[in-house]
Amino acid sequence: MFYQVSNKERALSRHEIMADEQHPSSPNDEILPRHRAMVDAFEGRRPMDWSIWDLFIDDSTCLTSDGRSVAHWAVETLQCMLGNDFLQRVKAKMATQHVPEGLGSGLHPVFSLGFWPANDVPWVYANLIQMATQLHLFQQNSPTNRFGLARKDLRENLQPITWIGALLQLEVASLGLRAGWTLEFEPSLGNTHSADVCFTRDSARLLLVETTSMRMSDAERKSLAFYRRLGWQLMNLEWQNGVRIAGFLGWSRAEEEMKQWFREIEAAARITGQDGTSRQIAGPHDGLLTIFRPTEATAGEPWGITSPTEEARILERLVARLQDKQKQAKESSTPVWVRLDEYAGLWQATRLAGMTLEELLTVLAPFLQQKLASYPALAGIILAPAVL
């Protein structure tokens, strides 16, 4: 059932939040009850519902009055599409999920800094309004475009990866609709499998698109967290001693080895800060850092700390994704395009970081073309950074 929440119901919810506090006498007094309500919802003292989720919109400094109205409409649309209890179910799911040792708990994308208005920046509202508009638009033609299947999965499957998959589906479908094609969600491939979106024109099937994403593995997330933590510790040493530290952190993540090396770095930074003599401190597994005190002449020169990259492993996982999609599309009468949402670090933690689009194509196109030659059921790949 498609439930439509009324503006009156949402207004009553906001009134109840304000009524729980003392009556405000100034704009600043109005902000405090809203923030208290948010804290209460996260700590379990009140349900996390949509009227709580969108409270920050009223405090936005980057929206006009009309912009706030549109943002509230977007939240109302999400509530209608996903259900009144969606946020409560997501929060309950997050509370019971297994968190690997050494990692912080992951957030569902609906609470991410790329989508939730708690992060008051323009692109968050762009993402929110875009998704709401897409949901509203495709819902209008759901009897013919089979959008109900995609919406049901988005509403009932609370895994974060499902949300990402839905955003990719909506992205691809919107581009096709803009180009004047007729679209269908979850089209059959004729082999007991289905793709995510199909585009047709004059009843002729033109394009099939399957969406997928590639996130960091737990091991990669642990590695990133480890080197980030070490980087912050070294930055603190720089501030404390008036020095700069540059070099390579090495391949070791053994706690005791790195603690011993850090003690040596700490001692060298203190002495260099006093006498100005540059020092190199070798660490385990190819680690090597140079500690120096910058002069006026060298203050503007580039310097920095690098950590190991996982380029080879990331590319192996990318190829494995293509292999999975080849199996899914095998015996399909129409080759399938793959829209791959990459957030495993390919753009940030490899030699691709900082490359122009032309440079990226020079590096990636030959590699991907060679791999795709082994997968005849795939028409090609659309590779782009994370959708959120």
GUROVEX-125701 format. One record per residue (C-alpha): residue number from 1; x, y, z; residue in one letter. Coordinates in Angstrom, 3 decimals. Layout:
N
[kolba NUM,[X,Y,Z],"a"]
...
// end
This chain:
388
[kolba 1,[0.000,0.000,0.000],"m"]
[kolba 2,[1.243,3.488,-0.872],"f"]
[kolba 3,[0.760,5.496,2.328],"y"]
[kolba 4,[0.527,9.276,2.027],"q"]
[kolba 5,[1.385,11.175,5.186],"v"]
[kolba 6,[-0.411,14.474,5.461],"s"]
[kolba 7,[1.186,17.859,6.087],"n"]
[kolba 8,[-1.088,18.121,9.119],"k"]
[kolba 9,[0.395,14.952,10.632],"e"]
[kolba 10,[3.937,16.236,10.131],"r"]
[kolba 11,[3.052,19.617,11.599],"a"]
[kolba 12,[1.580,17.898,14.642],"l"]
[kolba 13,[4.793,15.888,15.088],"s"]
[kolba 14,[6.892,19.057,15.066],"r"]
[kolba 15,[4.480,20.699,17.500],"h"]
[kolba 16,[4.823,17.741,19.872],"e"]
[kolba 17,[8.615,18.055,19.795],"i"]
[kolba 18,[8.483,21.736,20.674],"m"]
[kolba 19,[5.809,21.152,23.315],"a"]
[kolba 20,[8.131,18.767,25.159],"d"]
[kolba 21,[10.389,21.737,25.958],"e"]
[kolba 22,[9.799,25.179,27.351],"q"]
[kolba 23,[8.135,27.546,24.914],"h"]
[kolba 24,[10.903,29.264,22.917],"p"]
[kolba 25,[11.267,33.032,23.060],"s"]
[kolba 26,[13.903,33.444,20.316],"s"]
[kolba 27,[15.213,31.585,17.221],"p"]
[kolba 28,[18.130,30.238,19.236],"n"]
[kolba 29,[15.701,28.909,21.834],"d"]
[kolba 30,[13.909,27.033,19.069],"e"]
[kolba 31,[17.106,25.275,17.965],"i"]
[kolba 32,[17.866,23.761,21.373],"l"]
[kolba 33,[14.663,21.670,21.675],"p"]
[kolba 34,[15.206,20.292,18.179],"r"]
[kolba 35,[18.759,19.240,18.979],"h"]
[kolba 36,[17.652,17.699,22.284],"r"]
[kolba 37,[14.994,15.731,20.424],"a"]
[kolba 38,[17.652,14.418,18.043],"m"]
[kolba 39,[19.905,13.312,20.907],"v"]
[kolba 40,[16.969,11.642,22.641],"d"]
[kolba 41,[16.142,9.724,19.461],"a"]
[kolba 42,[19.691,8.426,19.058],"f"]
[kolba 43,[19.898,7.437,22.712],"e"]
[kolba 44,[16.576,5.598,22.565],"g"]
[kolba 45,[14.511,7.926,24.716],"r"]
[kolba 46,[12.184,8.755,21.825],"r"]
[kolba 47,[11.464,7.012,18.499],"p"]
[kolba 48,[13.576,8.018,15.510],"m"]
[kolba 49,[10.953,9.118,12.996],"d"]
[kolba 50,[10.916,11.365,9.950],"w"]
[kolba 51,[9.865,14.437,11.924],"s"]
[kolba 52,[13.093,14.028,13.931],"i"]
[kolba 53,[15.239,13.175,10.897],"w"]
[kolba 54,[14.397,16.422,9.092],"d"]
[kolba 55,[14.658,18.783,12.058],"l"]
[kolba 56,[17.967,20.203,10.853],"f"]
[kolba 57,[16.332,21.558,7.697],"i"]
[kolba 58,[14.800,24.385,9.712],"d"]
[kolba 59,[18.288,25.394,10.924],"d"]
[kolba 60,[19.880,25.318,7.461],"s"]
[kolba 61,[22.083,28.259,6.535],"t"]
[kolba 62,[22.422,27.256,2.869],"c"]
[kolba 63,[18.712,27.059,1.962],"l"]
[kolba 64,[16.273,29.849,1.240],"t"]
[kolba 65,[12.771,29.738,2.662],"s"]
[kolba 66,[11.569,28.139,-0.573],"d"]
[kolba 67,[14.500,25.748,-0.430],"g"]
[kolba 68,[13.481,24.585,3.045],"r"]
[kolba 69,[9.960,23.947,1.769],"s"]
[kolba 70,[11.308,21.822,-1.083],"v"]
[kolba 71,[13.592,19.915,1.289],"a"]
[kolba 72,[10.656,19.174,3.598],"h"]
[kolba 73,[8.671,17.968,0.567],"w"]
[kolba 74,[11.568,15.628,-0.275],"a"]
[kolba 75,[11.488,14.135,3.228],"v"]
[kolba 76,[7.705,13.729,3.029],"e"]
[kolba 77,[8.186,11.862,-0.250],"t"]
[kolba 78,[10.743,9.534,1.291],"l"]
[kolba 79,[8.395,8.868,4.182],"q"]
[kolba 80,[5.561,8.025,1.787],"c"]
[kolba 81,[7.770,5.720,-0.270],"m"]
[kolba 82,[9.643,3.970,2.528],"l"]
[kolba 83,[7.071,3.960,5.325],"g"]
[kolba 84,[6.583,5.708,8.646],"n"]
[kolba 85,[8.649,3.149,10.558],"d"]
[kolba 86,[11.571,2.908,8.111],"f"]
[kolba 87,[14.019,4.921,10.232],"l"]
[kolba 88,[13.117,3.001,13.376],"q"]
[kolba 89,[13.697,-0.303,11.575],"r"]
[kolba 90,[17.029,0.935,10.208],"v"]
[kolba 91,[18.132,2.100,13.649],"k"]
[kolba 92,[17.170,-1.271,15.162],"a"]
[kolba 93,[19.131,-3.046,12.423],"k"]
[kolba 94,[22.197,-0.885,13.065],"m"]
[kolba 95,[22.032,-1.666,16.789],"a"]
[kolba 96,[22.215,-5.427,16.158],"t"]
[kolba 97,[24.766,-5.538,13.333],"q"]
[kolba 98,[28.120,-7.220,13.920],"h"]
[kolba 99,[31.028,-4.767,14.060],"v"]
[kolba 100,[34.462,-6.308,13.335],"p"]
[kolba 101,[37.154,-5.624,15.936],"e"]
[kolba 102,[39.108,-2.468,15.203],"g"]
[kolba 103,[36.341,-0.815,13.206],"l"]
[kolba 104,[33.684,1.666,14.140],"g"]
[kolba 105,[30.064,0.814,13.517],"s"]
[kolba 106,[28.900,1.588,10.000],"g"]
[kolba 107,[26.009,3.919,9.259],"l"]
[kolba 108,[23.115,3.255,6.939],"h"]
[kolba 109,[23.311,5.732,4.028],"p"]
[kolba 110,[20.110,7.419,5.203],"v"]
[kolba 111,[22.183,8.677,8.164],"f"]
[kolba 112,[25.320,9.396,6.126],"s"]
[kolba 113,[26.974,12.794,5.714],"l"]
[kolba 114,[26.169,12.638,2.022],"g"]
[kolba 115,[22.411,12.400,2.469],"f"]
[kolba 116,[21.197,13.418,5.912],"w"]
[kolba 117,[20.417,17.151,6.393],"p"]
[kolba 118,[22.266,17.027,9.709],"a"]
[kolba 119,[25.233,17.859,7.440],"n"]
[kolba 120,[24.186,21.318,6.297],"d"]
[kolba 121,[25.913,21.590,2.912],"v"]
[kolba 122,[24.330,22.141,-0.529],"p"]
[kolba 123,[25.235,18.790,-2.079],"w"]
[kolba 124,[23.417,16.916,0.720],"v"]
[kolba 125,[20.195,18.688,-0.192],"y"]
[kolba 126,[20.922,18.064,-3.879],"a"]
[kolba 127,[21.161,14.313,-3.157],"n"]
[kolba 128,[18.037,14.340,-1.001],"l"]
[kolba 129,[15.886,16.296,-3.451],"i"]
[kolba 130,[17.185,14.315,-6.419],"q"]
[kolba 131,[16.264,10.974,-4.846],"m"]
[kolba 132,[12.837,12.185,-3.770],"a"]
[kolba 133,[12.133,13.530,-7.256],"t"]
[kolba 134,[13.205,10.258,-8.850],"q"]
[kolba 135,[11.041,8.199,-6.502],"l"]
[kolba 136,[8.053,10.455,-7.118],"h"]
[kolba 137,[8.544,10.414,-10.891],"l"]
[kolba 138,[8.956,6.663,-11.279],"f"]
[kolba 139,[6.087,5.953,-8.875],"q"]
[kolba 140,[3.722,7.785,-11.237],"q"]
[kolba 141,[4.346,5.143,-13.927],"n"]
[kolba 142,[4.814,2.125,-11.664],"s"]
[kolba 143,[2.024,0.052,-13.315],"p"]
[kolba 144,[4.053,-0.067,-16.538],"t"]
[kolba 145,[7.691,0.369,-15.473],"n"]
[kolba 146,[7.689,-2.247,-12.660],"r"]
[kolba 147,[9.124,0.323,-10.240],"f"]
[kolba 148,[7.178,-1.338,-7.424],"g"]
[kolba 149,[9.725,-4.179,-7.374],"l"]
[kolba 150,[12.622,-1.798,-6.816],"a"]
[kolba 151,[10.681,0.221,-4.237],"r"]
[kolba 152,[9.717,-2.901,-2.300],"k"]
[kolba 153,[13.334,-4.016,-2.054],"d"]
[kolba 154,[14.429,-0.544,-0.975],"l"]
[kolba 155,[11.736,-0.460,1.702],"r"]
[kolba 156,[12.073,-3.979,3.086],"e"]
[kolba 157,[15.784,-4.811,2.730],"n"]
[kolba 158,[17.592,-2.736,5.353],"l"]
[kolba 159,[21.114,-3.669,4.281],"q"]
[kolba 160,[23.074,-0.495,3.343],"p"]
[kolba 161,[24.206,-2.111,0.099],"i"]
[kolba 162,[20.543,-2.308,-1.015],"t"]
[kolba 163,[20.181,1.453,-0.622],"w"]
[kolba 164,[23.314,2.031,-2.713],"i"]
[kolba 165,[21.992,-0.344,-5.374],"g"]
[kolba 166,[18.702,1.553,-5.468],"a"]
[kolba 167,[20.479,4.888,-5.885],"l"]
[kolba 168,[22.400,3.443,-8.823],"l"]
[kolba 169,[19.195,2.108,-10.362],"q"]
[kolba 170,[17.575,5.520,-10.029],"l"]
[kolba 171,[20.645,7.237,-11.469],"e"]
[kolba 172,[20.740,5.020,-14.554],"v"]
[kolba 173,[16.963,5.110,-15.052],"a"]
[kolba 174,[16.919,8.920,-14.849],"s"]
[kolba 175,[19.616,9.257,-17.494],"l"]
[kolba 176,[17.708,6.948,-19.833],"g"]
[kolba 177,[14.440,8.762,-19.261],"l"]
[kolba 178,[16.131,12.083,-19.987],"r"]
[kolba 179,[17.386,10.633,-23.288],"a"]
[kolba 180,[13.818,9.777,-24.287],"g"]
[kolba 181,[13.899,6.005,-23.764],"w"]
[kolba 182,[11.152,3.892,-22.235],"t"]
[kolba 183,[12.399,2.134,-19.136],"l"]
[kolba 184,[11.594,-0.968,-17.134],"e"]
[kolba 185,[12.931,-1.942,-13.716],"f"]
[kolba 186,[14.077,-5.497,-12.938],"e"]
[kolba 187,[13.824,-6.799,-16.542],"p"]
[kolba 188,[14.211,-10.526,-17.117],"s"]
[kolba 189,[17.386,-11.688,-18.858],"l"]
[kolba 190,[15.663,-14.853,-20.069],"g"]
[kolba 191,[18.009,-17.065,-18.033],"n"]
[kolba 192,[16.235,-17.052,-14.626],"t"]
[kolba 193,[18.108,-13.850,-13.724],"h"]
[kolba 194,[17.204,-10.193,-14.101],"s"]
[kolba 195,[19.049,-6.933,-14.690],"a"]
[kolba 196,[18.341,-3.668,-12.889],"d"]
[kolba 197,[17.118,-1.446,-15.730],"v"]
[kolba 198,[16.114,-1.990,-19.361],"c"]
[kolba 199,[15.775,0.759,-21.980],"f"]
[kolba 200,[13.587,0.327,-25.061],"t"]
[kolba 201,[12.441,2.452,-27.963],"r"]
[kolba 202,[9.654,1.458,-30.343],"d"]
[kolba 203,[9.416,-1.888,-28.474],"s"]
[kolba 204,[13.036,-2.725,-29.381],"a"]
[kolba 205,[15.295,-3.585,-26.453],"r"]
[kolba 206,[18.293,-1.277,-26.688],"l"]
[kolba 207,[20.169,-1.440,-23.406],"l"]
[kolba 208,[20.281,-3.630,-20.343],"l"]
[kolba 209,[22.087,-2.272,-17.293],"v"]
[kolba 210,[23.088,-4.132,-14.142],"e"]
[kolba 211,[24.278,-2.056,-11.180],"t"]
[kolba 212,[26.711,-3.106,-8.497],"t"]
[kolba 213,[29.108,-1.512,-6.044],"s"]
[kolba 214,[32.504,-2.223,-4.590],"m"]
[kolba 215,[33.213,-1.112,-1.057],"r"]
[kolba 216,[36.247,-1.515,1.165],"m"]
[kolba 217,[36.599,-4.926,2.747],"s"]
[kolba 218,[36.896,-5.155,6.532],"d"]
[kolba 219,[40.646,-5.753,6.161],"a"]
[kolba 220,[41.012,-2.660,3.970],"e"]
[kolba 221,[38.960,-0.555,6.376],"r"]
[kolba 222,[41.133,-1.711,9.275],"k"]
[kolba 223,[44.265,-0.861,7.311],"s"]
[kolba 224,[42.939,2.599,6.449],"l"]
[kolba 225,[41.967,3.260,10.071],"a"]
[kolba 226,[45.409,2.112,11.260],"f"]
[kolba 227,[47.355,4.413,8.937],"y"]
[kolba 228,[45.034,7.343,9.529],"r"]
[kolba 229,[45.548,6.999,13.265],"r"]
[kolba 230,[49.317,6.827,12.801],"l"]
[kolba 231,[49.191,9.848,10.491],"g"]
[kolba 232,[47.385,11.904,13.140],"w"]
[kolba 233,[49.967,10.898,15.762],"q"]
[kolba 234,[52.800,12.040,13.491],"l"]
[kolba 235,[50.993,15.299,12.768],"m"]
[kolba 236,[50.758,15.942,16.508],"n"]
[kolba 237,[54.527,15.411,16.777],"l"]
[kolba 238,[55.025,18.024,14.065],"e"]
[kolba 239,[52.934,20.578,15.931],"w"]
[kolba 240,[54.563,19.847,19.269],"q"]
[kolba 241,[58.157,20.113,18.007],"n"]
[kolba 242,[57.956,22.558,15.095],"g"]
[kolba 243,[59.173,19.999,12.562],"v"]
[kolba 244,[57.961,18.312,9.403],"r"]
[kolba 245,[57.825,14.555,8.842],"i"]
[kolba 246,[57.848,13.050,5.362],"a"]
[kolba 247,[58.297,9.597,3.881],"g"]
[kolba 248,[56.760,6.128,3.653],"f"]
[kolba 249,[55.068,4.352,6.565],"l"]
[kolba 250,[56.010,0.846,5.403],"g"]
[kolba 251,[53.961,-2.303,5.165],"w"]
[kolba 252,[53.862,-3.375,8.809],"s"]
[kolba 253,[50.705,-3.186,10.908],"r"]
[kolba 254,[52.149,-5.119,13.850],"a"]
[kolba 255,[51.214,-3.103,16.919],"e"]
[kolba 256,[54.442,-3.619,18.912],"e"]
[kolba 257,[56.710,-2.980,15.923],"e"]
[kolba 258,[54.977,0.270,15.132],"m"]
[kolba 259,[54.926,1.390,18.778],"k"]
[kolba 260,[58.697,0.938,18.988],"q"]
[kolba 261,[59.210,2.836,15.731],"w"]
[kolba 262,[56.943,5.636,16.908],"f"]
[kolba 263,[59.027,6.017,20.087],"r"]
[kolba 264,[62.147,6.416,17.920],"e"]
[kolba 265,[60.368,8.947,15.717],"i"]
[kolba 266,[59.161,10.859,18.775],"e"]
[kolba 267,[62.693,11.107,20.199],"a"]
[kolba 268,[64.149,12.189,16.835],"a"]
[kolba 269,[61.425,14.829,16.361],"a"]
[kolba 270,[62.175,16.315,19.769],"r"]
[kolba 271,[65.929,16.549,19.067],"i"]
[kolba 272,[65.436,17.903,15.532],"t"]
[kolba 273,[63.112,20.543,16.926],"g"]
[kolba 274,[65.952,21.653,19.205],"q"]
[kolba 275,[69.027,21.511,16.945],"d"]
[kolba 276,[67.471,21.764,13.453],"g"]
[kolba 277,[69.381,18.770,12.090],"t"]
[kolba 278,[67.440,16.570,9.666],"s"]
[kolba 279,[67.203,12.907,10.578],"r"]
[kolba 280,[66.034,9.739,8.833],"q"]
[kolba 281,[64.406,7.027,10.912],"i"]
[kolba 282,[64.064,3.610,9.289],"a"]
[kolba 283,[61.096,1.487,10.309],"g"]
[kolba 284,[59.897,-2.081,9.826],"p"]
[kolba 285,[59.055,-3.429,6.369],"h"]
[kolba 286,[60.485,-0.595,4.227],"d"]
[kolba 287,[59.246,2.242,6.409],"g"]
[kolba 288,[61.432,5.353,6.189],"l"]
[kolba 289,[60.642,8.826,7.511],"l"]
[kolba 290,[62.654,12.045,7.273],"t"]
[kolba 291,[62.288,14.542,10.113],"i"]
[kolba 292,[63.371,18.116,9.394],"f"]
[kolba 293,[62.801,21.655,10.531],"r"]
[kolba 294,[61.656,23.803,7.611],"p"]
[kolba 295,[63.389,27.076,6.849],"t"]
[kolba 296,[61.864,30.143,5.225],"e"]
[kolba 297,[63.343,29.008,1.921],"a"]
[kolba 298,[61.808,25.497,2.126],"t"]
[kolba 299,[58.551,26.286,3.915],"a"]
[kolba 300,[56.546,26.168,0.685],"g"]
[kolba 301,[58.012,22.949,-0.685],"e"]
[kolba 302,[55.694,19.910,-0.929],"p"]
[kolba 303,[56.069,17.185,1.664],"w"]
[kolba 304,[53.920,14.460,3.102],"g"]
[kolba 305,[53.539,10.954,4.438],"i"]
[kolba 306,[52.494,8.071,2.213],"t"]
[kolba 307,[51.060,4.725,3.271],"s"]
[kolba 308,[50.825,1.440,1.358],"p"]
[kolba 309,[48.253,1.252,-1.411],"t"]
[kolba 310,[46.100,-1.710,-2.299],"e"]
[kolba 311,[45.856,-1.044,-6.032],"e"]
[kolba 312,[46.503,-4.627,-7.170],"a"]
[kolba 313,[43.958,-6.039,-4.731],"r"]
[kolba 314,[41.342,-3.436,-5.650],"i"]
[kolba 315,[41.717,-4.197,-9.353],"l"]
[kolba 316,[41.451,-7.917,-8.642],"e"]
[kolba 317,[38.160,-7.310,-6.835],"r"]
[kolba 318,[36.929,-5.164,-9.720],"l"]
[kolba 319,[37.602,-8.007,-12.160],"v"]
[kolba 320,[35.864,-10.431,-9.780],"a"]
[kolba 321,[32.769,-8.185,-9.896],"r"]
[kolba 322,[32.796,-8.368,-13.695],"l"]
[kolba 323,[33.148,-12.129,-13.516],"q"]
[kolba 324,[30.080,-12.350,-11.256],"d"]
[kolba 325,[28.066,-10.218,-13.674],"k"]
[kolba 326,[29.211,-12.364,-16.604],"q"]
[kolba 327,[27.764,-15.419,-14.854],"k"]
[kolba 328,[24.522,-13.542,-14.181],"q"]
[kolba 329,[24.181,-12.344,-17.797],"a"]
[kolba 330,[25.290,-15.577,-19.494],"k"]
[kolba 331,[22.878,-16.636,-22.268],"e"]
[kolba 332,[21.118,-13.264,-22.244],"s"]
[kolba 333,[20.039,-12.357,-25.773],"s"]
[kolba 334,[21.253,-8.774,-25.217],"t"]
[kolba 335,[24.697,-7.985,-23.741],"p"]
[kolba 336,[24.513,-6.229,-20.383],"v"]
[kolba 337,[26.210,-3.010,-19.335],"w"]
[kolba 338,[27.580,-2.872,-15.785],"v"]
[kolba 339,[27.333,0.361,-13.760],"r"]
[kolba 340,[29.930,-0.151,-11.021],"l"]
[kolba 341,[29.970,2.229,-8.072],"d"]
[kolba 342,[33.555,2.141,-6.765],"e"]
[kolba 343,[34.431,3.133,-3.223],"y"]
[kolba 344,[37.129,0.638,-2.328],"a"]
[kolba 345,[39.864,3.259,-2.640],"g"]
[kolba 346,[40.720,3.082,-6.340],"l"]
[kolba 347,[40.324,6.851,-6.736],"w"]
[kolba 348,[41.841,7.841,-3.381],"q"]
[kolba 349,[44.520,5.316,-2.442],"a"]
[kolba 350,[46.233,4.375,-5.709],"t"]
[kolba 351,[48.278,6.046,-8.430],"r"]
[kolba 352,[44.975,7.141,-9.998],"l"]
[kolba 353,[44.505,9.749,-7.261],"a"]
[kolba 354,[44.716,13.243,-8.703],"g"]
[kolba 355,[44.688,12.122,-12.357],"m"]
[kolba 356,[42.662,14.046,-14.914],"t"]
[kolba 357,[39.808,12.287,-16.727],"l"]
[kolba 358,[41.990,11.932,-19.821],"e"]
[kolba 359,[44.768,10.334,-17.778],"e"]
[kolba 360,[42.309,7.971,-16.085],"l"]
[kolba 361,[41.000,6.823,-19.453],"l"]
[kolba 362,[44.548,6.240,-20.704],"t"]
[kolba 363,[45.279,3.978,-17.739],"v"]
[kolba 364,[41.937,2.225,-17.191],"l"]
[kolba 365,[40.466,1.806,-20.686],"a"]
[kolba 366,[43.089,-0.669,-22.026],"p"]
[kolba 367,[42.990,-2.669,-18.796],"f"]
[kolba 368,[39.198,-2.931,-18.756],"l"]
[kolba 369,[38.941,-3.641,-22.491],"q"]
[kolba 370,[41.360,-6.547,-22.097],"q"]
[kolba 371,[39.344,-7.986,-19.203],"k"]
[kolba 372,[35.961,-7.491,-20.915],"l"]
[kolba 373,[37.170,-9.512,-23.912],"a"]
[kolba 374,[36.836,-12.579,-21.689],"s"]
[kolba 375,[33.240,-11.725,-20.752],"y"]
[kolba 376,[31.104,-11.790,-23.938],"p"]
[kolba 377,[27.797,-11.383,-22.081],"a"]
[kolba 378,[28.905,-7.906,-20.923],"l"]
[kolba 379,[28.608,-4.943,-23.265],"a"]
[kolba 380,[30.847,-2.679,-21.220],"g"]
[kolba 381,[31.381,-1.035,-17.852],"i"]
[kolba 382,[30.470,2.378,-16.485],"i"]
[kolba 383,[32.957,2.998,-13.661],"l"]
[kolba 384,[32.545,6.008,-11.396],"a"]
[kolba 385,[33.194,7.104,-7.803],"p"]
[kolba 386,[30.701,6.470,-5.034],"a"]
[kolba 387,[27.145,7.616,-5.655],"v"]
[kolba 388,[27.047,9.059,-2.105],"l"]
// end
